[in-house]
Amino acid sequence: MTIEMKKTLAEEVLLELQVTSATRVHDYWQICFGDTVLSIYNPVQGDVANVDDLLDQYVVSITQIASRFGILFSNKIQLEIDLSDDAHSGPEAMHLYSPDSFSIVWQ
C-alpha cells in the first residue's frame, strides 16, 4: 500500500528555488528567490552564522509540524520558525509573496 502525501502550497512554491538574496532587516528576515519573497517576522532558530550562508542555496525540504515551520537548504542549513501564538510580535508570523499574483500569510 502506498500513501501519497499532498504538498502544501508553500512546498509547491518554495521547493527547489534558489536563494538570490537573504537579509536581516531590523527585527525580521527576508529571503528572496528571484521575484518570490519570504519575509519571516517570528523568531528563527537554526545553524546559520550569517545570512549570506544562504546565498545560492536551494530549498530541498519544507516541514510544518504543529507550531514549527522548517526550511532545509542544499548546504544542510536548516531554519526553524516558531509559529506559536506566544512567538508573534506582529499581525503575521510569515509572508510569502510571488509575482504569480498570490501571497501566503501565516498568522
VOKE-476787 format. One record per atom (N, C-alpha, C): residue number from 1; residue in one letter; atom name; x, y, z. Coordinates in nm, 4 decimals, always signed. Layout:
<pts>
resi; resn; name; px; py; pz
NUM; a; CA; X; Y; Z .
...
</pts>
This chain:
<pts>
resi; resn; name; px; py; pz
1; m; N; +0.0839; -0.1178; +0.0000 .
1; m; CA; +0.0000; +0.0000; +0.0000 .
1; m; C; +0.0889; +0.1248; +0.0000 .
2; t; N; +0.0610; +0.2170; -0.0881 .
2; t; CA; +0.1367; +0.3408; -0.0983 .
2; t; C; +0.0484; +0.4561; -0.0548 .
3; i; N; +0.1039; +0.5393; +0.0327 .
3; i; CA; +0.0326; +0.6591; +0.0763 .
3; i; C; +0.1023; +0.7784; +0.0141 .
4; e; N; +0.0277; +0.8534; -0.0614 .
4; e; CA; +0.0841; +0.9716; -0.1266 .
4; e; C; +0.0464; +1.0951; -0.0456 .
5; m; N; +0.1481; +1.1701; -0.0054 .
5; m; CA; +0.1247; +1.2908; +0.0732 .
5; m; C; +0.1098; +1.4096; -0.0218 .
6; k; N; +0.0096; +1.4903; +0.0033 .
6; k; CA; -0.0087; +1.6109; -0.0763 .
6; k; C; +0.0869; +1.7181; -0.0274 .
7; k; N; +0.1439; +1.7914; -0.1201 .
7; k; CA; +0.2313; +1.9035; -0.0850 .
7; k; C; +0.1448; +2.0239; -0.0490 .
8; t; N; +0.1942; +2.1009; +0.0452 .
8; t; CA; +0.1275; +2.2266; +0.0770 .
8; t; C; +0.1617; +2.3282; -0.0320 .
9; l; N; +0.0879; +2.4358; -0.0362 .
9; l; CA; +0.1166; +2.5403; -0.1352 .
9; l; C; +0.2561; +2.5971; -0.1134 .
10; a; N; +0.2956; +2.6130; +0.0135 .
10; a; CA; +0.4303; +2.6636; +0.0428 .
10; a; C; +0.5366; +2.5693; -0.0145 .
11; e; N; +0.5161; +2.4388; -0.0006 .
11; e; CA; +0.6108; +2.3425; -0.0581 .
11; e; C; +0.6132; +2.3527; -0.2096 .
12; e; N; +0.4947; +2.3605; -0.2689 .
12; e; CA; +0.4852; +2.3701; -0.4147 .
12; e; C; +0.5647; +2.4897; -0.4669 .
13; v; N; +0.5584; +2.6004; -0.3942 .
13; v; CA; +0.6236; +2.7232; -0.4386 .
13; v; C; +0.7732; +2.7216; -0.4083 .
14; l; N; +0.8115; +2.6845; -0.2853 .
14; l; CA; +0.9496; +2.7015; -0.2398 .
14; l; C; +1.0461; +2.5899; -0.2793 .
15; l; N; +0.9978; +2.4672; -0.2896 .
15; l; CA; +1.0893; +2.3563; -0.3192 .
15; l; C; +1.1673; +2.3796; -0.4473 .
16; e; N; +1.2969; +2.3610; -0.4366 .
16; e; CA; +1.3922; +2.3717; -0.5468 .
16; e; C; +1.4211; +2.5151; -0.5917 .
17; l; N; +1.3662; +2.6150; -0.5221 .
17; l; CA; +1.4015; +2.7530; -0.5553 .
17; l; C; +1.5403; +2.7842; -0.5005 .
18; q; N; +1.6107; +2.8743; -0.5683 .
18; q; CA; +1.7453; +2.9145; -0.5276 .
18; q; C; +1.7408; +3.0519; -0.4625 .
19; v; N; +1.8108; +3.0647; -0.3505 .
19; v; CA; +1.8168; +3.1919; -0.2780 .
19; v; C; +1.9017; +3.2905; -0.3580 .
20; t; N; +1.8434; +3.4066; -0.3891 .
20; t; CA; +1.9170; +3.5109; -0.4623 .
20; t; C; +1.9629; +3.6223; -0.3696 .
21; s; N; +1.8947; +3.6388; -0.2554 .
21; s; CA; +1.9411; +3.7319; -0.1524 .
21; s; C; +1.8767; +3.6938; -0.0203 .
22; a; N; +1.9475; +3.7263; +0.0869 .
22; a; CA; +1.8962; +3.6998; +0.2213 .
22; a; C; +1.9476; +3.8105; +0.3117 .
23; t; N; +1.8569; +3.8736; +0.3846 .
23; t; CA; +1.8954; +3.9832; +0.4722 .
23; t; C; +1.8163; +3.9767; +0.6025 .
24; r; N; +1.8755; +4.0353; +0.7043 .
24; r; CA; +1.8034; +4.0584; +0.8287 .
24; r; C; +1.7732; +4.2070; +0.8310 .
25; v; N; +1.6457; +4.2402; +0.8273 .
25; v; CA; +1.6011; +4.3789; +0.8248 .
25; v; C; +1.5431; +4.4104; +0.9624 .
26; h; N; +1.6176; +4.4843; +1.0426 .
26; h; CA; +1.5768; +4.5180; +1.1796 .
26; h; C; +1.5415; +4.3910; +1.2566 .
27; d; N; +1.4127; +4.3640; +1.2725 .
27; d; CA; +1.3708; +4.2510; +1.3550 .
27; d; C; +1.3081; +4.1364; +1.2743 .
28; y; N; +1.3324; +4.1323; +1.1437 .
28; y; CA; +1.2795; +4.0203; +1.0660 .
28; y; C; +1.3778; +3.9796; +0.9560 .
29; w; N; +1.3534; +3.8620; +0.8987 .
29; w; CA; +1.4362; +3.8086; +0.7905 .
29; w; C; +1.3615; +3.8247; +0.6591 .
30; q; N; +1.4375; +3.8461; +0.5513 .
30; q; CA; +1.3794; +3.8462; +0.4181 .
30; q; C; +1.4679; +3.7599; +0.3288 .
31; i; N; +1.4078; +3.6555; +0.2747 .
31; i; CA; +1.4798; +3.5639; +0.1862 .
31; i; C; +1.4146; +3.5725; +0.0492 .
32; c; N; +1.4935; +3.6072; -0.0521 .
32; c; CA; +1.4423; +3.6235; -0.1875 .
32; c; C; +1.4879; +3.5082; -0.2752 .
33; f; N; +1.3952; +3.4629; -0.3558 .
33; f; CA; +1.4198; +3.3581; -0.4544 .
33; f; C; +1.3791; +3.4182; -0.5889 .
34; g; N; +1.4632; +3.5049; -0.6424 .
34; g; CA; +1.4232; +3.5804; -0.7601 .
34; g; C; +1.3123; +3.6758; -0.7203 .
35; d; N; +1.1975; +3.6660; -0.7882 .
35; d; CA; +1.0842; +3.7538; -0.7596 .
35; d; C; +0.9961; +3.7038; -0.6449 .
36; t; N; +1.0193; +3.5835; -0.5985 .
36; t; CA; +0.9432; +3.5283; -0.4869 .
36; t; C; +1.0140; +3.5647; -0.3571 .
37; v; N; +0.9384; +3.6200; -0.2611 .
37; v; CA; +0.9984; +3.6724; -0.1377 .
37; v; C; +0.9307; +3.6101; -0.0159 .
38; l; N; +1.0137; +3.5604; +0.0769 .
38; l; CA; +0.9651; +3.5105; +0.2047 .
38; l; C; +1.0128; +3.6049; +0.3142 .
39; s; N; +0.9185; +3.6675; +0.3835 .
39; s; CA; +0.9506; +3.7528; +0.4978 .
39; s; C; +0.9117; +3.6766; +0.6237 .
40; i; N; +1.0060; +3.6685; +0.7181 .
40; i; CA; +0.9847; +3.5923; +0.8415 .
40; i; C; +0.9894; +3.6901; +0.9587 .
41; y; N; +0.8768; +3.7051; +1.0274 .
41; y; CA; +0.8661; +3.8009; +1.1367 .
41; y; C; +0.8794; +3.7363; +1.2743 .
42; n; N; +0.8539; +3.6074; +1.2832 .
42; n; CA; +0.8652; +3.5365; +1.4098 .
42; n; C; +1.0088; +3.4918; +1.4330 .
43; p; N; +1.0403; +3.4500; +1.5558 .
43; p; CA; +1.1773; +3.4059; +1.5853 .
43; p; C; +1.2229; +3.2905; +1.4959 .
44; v; N; +1.3487; +3.3003; +1.4530 .
44; v; CA; +1.4104; +3.1984; +1.3674 .
44; v; C; +1.5237; +3.1327; +1.4450 .
45; q; N; +1.5253; +3.0018; +1.4443 .
45; q; CA; +1.6365; +2.9270; +1.5025 .
45; q; C; +1.6997; +2.8467; +1.3908 .
46; g; N; +1.8295; +2.8260; +1.4029 .
46; g; CA; +1.8965; +2.7466; +1.3013 .
46; g; C; +2.0463; +2.7564; +1.3147 .
47; d; N; +2.1126; +2.6809; +1.2315 .
47; d; CA; +2.2579; +2.6730; +1.2364 .
47; d; C; +2.3221; +2.7634; +1.1323 .
48; v; N; +2.2655; +2.8809; +1.1138 .
48; v; CA; +2.3195; +2.9767; +1.0178 .
48; v; C; +2.3915; +3.0880; +1.0938 .
49; a; N; +2.5210; +3.0988; +1.0709 .
49; a; CA; +2.6006; +3.2011; +1.1383 .
49; a; C; +2.5822; +3.3366; +1.0724 .
50; n; N; +2.5598; +3.3354; +0.9410 .
50; n; CA; +2.5495; +3.4578; +0.8638 .
50; n; C; +2.4443; +3.4342; +0.7559 .
51; v; N; +2.3545; +3.5272; +0.7361 .
51; v; CA; +2.2508; +3.5072; +0.6343 .
51; v; C; +2.3105; +3.4889; +0.4949 .
52; d; N; +2.4320; +3.5390; +0.4733 .
52; d; CA; +2.4977; +3.5190; +0.3433 .
52; d; C; +2.5254; +3.3716; +0.3151 .
53; d; N; +2.5249; +3.2882; +0.4197 .
53; d; CA; +2.5439; +3.1439; +0.4004 .
53; d; C; +2.4288; +3.0813; +0.3221 .
54; l; N; +2.3176; +3.1522; +0.3109 .
54; l; CA; +2.2027; +3.1016; +0.2366 .
54; l; C; +2.2100; +3.1331; +0.0870 .
55; l; N; +2.2955; +3.2283; +0.0490 .
55; l; CA; +2.3030; +3.2695; -0.0915 .
55; l; C; +2.3340; +3.1526; -0.1834 .
56; d; N; +2.2629; +3.1464; -0.2931 .
56; d; CA; +2.2787; +3.0459; -0.3988 .
56; d; C; +2.2379; +2.9057; -0.3570 .
57; q; N; +2.1831; +2.8898; -0.2367 .
57; q; CA; +2.1388; +2.7575; -0.1913 .
57; q; C; +1.9970; +2.7310; -0.2412 .
58; y; N; +1.9641; +2.6033; -0.2542 .
58; y; CA; +1.8313; +2.5608; -0.2976 .
58; y; C; +1.7517; +2.5095; -0.1781 .
59; v; N; +1.6214; +2.5292; -0.1809 .
59; v; CA; +1.5340; +2.4715; -0.0792 .
59; v; C; +1.5137; +2.3247; -0.1164 .
60; v; N; +1.5509; +2.2351; -0.0243 .
60; v; CA; +1.5380; +2.0915; -0.0530 .
60; v; C; +1.4251; +2.0258; +0.0262 .
61; s; N; +1.3792; +2.0931; +0.1328 .
61; s; CA; +1.2729; +2.0335; +0.2130 .
61; s; C; +1.2007; +2.1410; +0.2924 .
62; i; N; +1.0703; +2.1227; +0.3054 .
62; i; CA; +0.9850; +2.2085; +0.3872 .
62; i; C; +0.9085; +2.1170; +0.4822 .
63; t; N; +0.9061; +2.1526; +0.6098 .
63; t; CA; +0.8272; +2.0757; +0.7059 .
63; t; C; +0.7447; +2.1708; +0.7908 .
64; q; N; +0.6259; +2.1267; +0.8258 .
64; q; CA; +0.5468; +2.2016; +0.9219 .
64; q; C; +0.4823; +2.1009; +1.0154 .
65; i; N; +0.5306; +2.1038; +1.1387 .
65; i; CA; +0.4784; +2.0137; +1.2411 .
65; i; C; +0.4331; +2.0998; +1.3575 .
66; a; N; +0.3062; +2.0882; +1.3887 .
66; a; CA; +0.2457; +2.1680; +1.4955 .
66; a; C; +0.2772; +2.3150; +1.4721 .
67; s; N; +0.3439; +2.3793; +1.5640 .
67; s; CA; +0.3699; +2.5239; +1.5525 .
67; s; C; +0.5133; +2.5525; +1.5092 .
68; r; N; +0.5737; +2.4631; +1.4316 .
68; r; CA; +0.7101; +2.4806; +1.3806 .
68; r; C; +0.7081; +2.4662; +1.2283 .
69; f; N; +0.7771; +2.5593; +1.1624 .
69; f; CA; +0.7914; +2.5555; +1.0162 .
69; f; C; +0.9403; +2.5439; +0.9880 .
70; g; N; +0.9813; +2.4419; +0.9139 .
70; g; CA; +1.1226; +2.4203; +0.8864 .
70; g; C; +1.1556; +2.4311; +0.7391 .
71; i; N; +1.2712; +2.4894; +0.7110 .
71; i; CA; +1.3221; +2.5005; +0.5739 .
71; i; C; +1.4633; +2.4433; +0.5742 .
72; l; N; +1.4872; +2.3430; +0.4912 .
72; l; CA; +1.6203; +2.2836; +0.4777 .
72; l; C; +1.6775; +2.3251; +0.3427 .
73; f; N; +1.8007; +2.3769; +0.3452 .
73; f; CA; +1.8674; +2.4228; +0.2243 .
73; f; C; +1.9712; +2.3200; +0.1775 .
74; s; N; +2.0169; +2.3346; +0.0559 .
74; s; CA; +2.1085; +2.2374; -0.0048 .
74; s; C; +2.2429; +2.2287; +0.0661 .
75; n; N; +2.2828; +2.3295; +0.1416 .
75; n; CA; +2.4088; +2.3233; +0.2162 .
75; n; C; +2.3870; +2.2697; +0.3579 .
76; k; N; +2.2712; +2.2091; +0.3820 .
76; k; CA; +2.2351; +2.1444; +0.5091 .
76; k; C; +2.1969; +2.2427; +0.6199 .
77; i; N; +2.1904; +2.3710; +0.5902 .
77; i; CA; +2.1410; +2.4677; +0.6889 .
77; i; C; +1.9902; +2.4495; +0.7004 .
78; q; N; +1.9440; +2.4427; +0.8248 .
78; q; CA; +1.8005; +2.4318; +0.8485 .
78; q; C; +1.7552; +2.5484; +0.9341 .
79; l; N; +1.6492; +2.6146; +0.8903 .
79; l; CA; +1.5872; +2.7209; +0.9678 .
79; l; C; +1.4569; +2.6684; +1.0253 .
80; e; N; +1.4314; +2.7010; +1.1510 .
80; e; CA; +1.3064; +2.6644; +1.2173 .
80; e; C; +1.2387; +2.7924; +1.2615 .
81; i; N; +1.1142; +2.8085; +1.2210 .
81; i; CA; +1.0390; +2.9278; +1.2562 .
81; i; C; +0.9306; +2.8878; +1.3549 .
82; d; N; +0.9249; +2.9596; +1.4662 .
82; d; CA; +0.8260; +2.9348; +1.5704 .
82; d; C; +0.6952; +3.0020; +1.5293 .
83; l; N; +0.5904; +2.9224; +1.5074 .
83; l; CA; +0.4612; +2.9759; +1.4657 .
83; l; C; +0.3604; +2.9820; +1.5799 .
84; s; N; +0.4060; +2.9573; +1.7008 .
84; s; CA; +0.3133; +2.9566; +1.8144 .
84; s; C; +0.2581; +3.0964; +1.8402 .
85; d; N; +0.1440; +3.1019; +1.9063 .
85; d; CA; +0.0813; +3.2306; +1.9388 .
85; d; C; +0.1736; +3.3180; +2.0226 .
86; d; N; +0.2484; +3.2566; +2.1123 .
86; d; CA; +0.3381; +3.3325; +2.2001 .
86; d; C; +0.4538; +3.3977; +2.1247 .
87; a; N; +0.4867; +3.3457; +2.0077 .
87; a; CA; +0.6017; +3.3958; +1.9322 .
87; a; C; +0.5679; +3.5176; +1.8465 .
88; h; N; +0.4410; +3.5432; +1.8240 .
88; h; CA; +0.4013; +3.6551; +1.7370 .
88; h; C; +0.4412; +3.7890; +1.7969 .
89; s; N; +0.5033; +3.8705; +1.7133 .
89; s; CA; +0.5359; +4.0065; +1.7563 .
89; s; C; +0.4608; +4.1087; +1.6720 .
90; g; N; +0.3812; +4.0595; +1.5801 .
90; g; CA; +0.3045; +4.1467; +1.4923 .
90; g; C; +0.1819; +4.0725; +1.4437 .
91; p; N; +0.1178; +4.1223; +1.3407 .
91; p; CA; -0.0059; +4.0593; +1.2939 .
91; p; C; +0.0150; +3.9275; +1.2191 .
92; e; N; +0.1375; +3.9019; +1.1735 .
92; e; CA; +0.1625; +3.7778; +1.0994 .
92; e; C; +0.2988; +3.7209; +1.1353 .
93; a; N; +0.3098; +3.5893; +1.1202 .
93; a; CA; +0.4347; +3.5197; +1.1506 .
93; a; C; +0.5282; +3.5215; +1.0301 .
94; m; N; +0.4719; +3.4958; +0.9120 .
94; m; CA; +0.5499; +3.4925; +0.7872 .
94; m; C; +0.4597; +3.5365; +0.6728 .
95; h; N; +0.5245; +3.5799; +0.5661 .
95; h; CA; +0.4523; +3.6191; +0.4450 .
95; h; C; +0.5329; +3.5737; +0.3243 .
96; l; N; +0.4708; +3.4964; +0.2379 .
96; l; CA; +0.5329; +3.4504; +0.1134 .
96; l; C; +0.4612; +3.5181; -0.0015 .
97; y; N; +0.5383; +3.5927; -0.0805 .
97; y; CA; +0.4815; +3.6659; -0.1943 .
97; y; C; +0.5448; +3.6153; -0.3217 .
98; s; N; +0.4611; +3.5930; -0.4216 .
98; s; CA; +0.5102; +3.5525; -0.5529 .
98; s; C; +0.4489; +3.6432; -0.6585 .
99; p; N; +0.5250; +3.6741; -0.7622 .
99; p; CA; +0.4712; +3.7611; -0.8675 .
99; p; C; +0.3582; +3.6953; -0.9465 .
100; d; N; +0.3343; +3.5682; -0.9204 .
100; d; CA; +0.2244; +3.4983; -0.9881 .
100; d; C; +0.0898; +3.5346; -0.9258 .
101; s; N; +0.0846; +3.6528; -0.8648 .
101; s; CA; -0.0385; +3.7097; -0.8101 .
101; s; C; -0.0954; +3.6324; -0.6924 .
102; f; N; -0.0109; +3.5812; -0.6073 .
102; f; CA; -0.0628; +3.5221; -0.4858 .
102; f; C; +0.0306; +3.5531; -0.3706 .
103; s; N; -0.0254; +3.5356; -0.2524 .
103; s; CA; +0.0553; +3.5511; -0.1334 .
103; s; C; -0.0006; +3.4582; -0.0270 .
104; i; N; +0.0892; +3.4069; +0.0568 .
104; i; CA; +0.0517; +3.3191; +0.1687 .
104; i; C; +0.0926; +3.3915; +0.2957 .
105; v; N; +0.0006; +3.4000; +0.3901 .
105; v; CA; +0.0287; +3.4641; +0.5179 .
105; v; C; +0.0057; +3.3606; +0.6276 .
106; w; N; +0.1067; +3.3443; +0.7132 .
106; w; CA; +0.0929; +3.2596; +0.8324 .
106; w; C; +0.0618; +3.3520; +0.9476 .
107; q; N; -0.0504; +3.3278; +1.0157 .
107; q; CA; -0.0888; +3.4141; +1.1280 .
107; q; C; -0.0843; +3.3381; +1.2569 .
</pts>
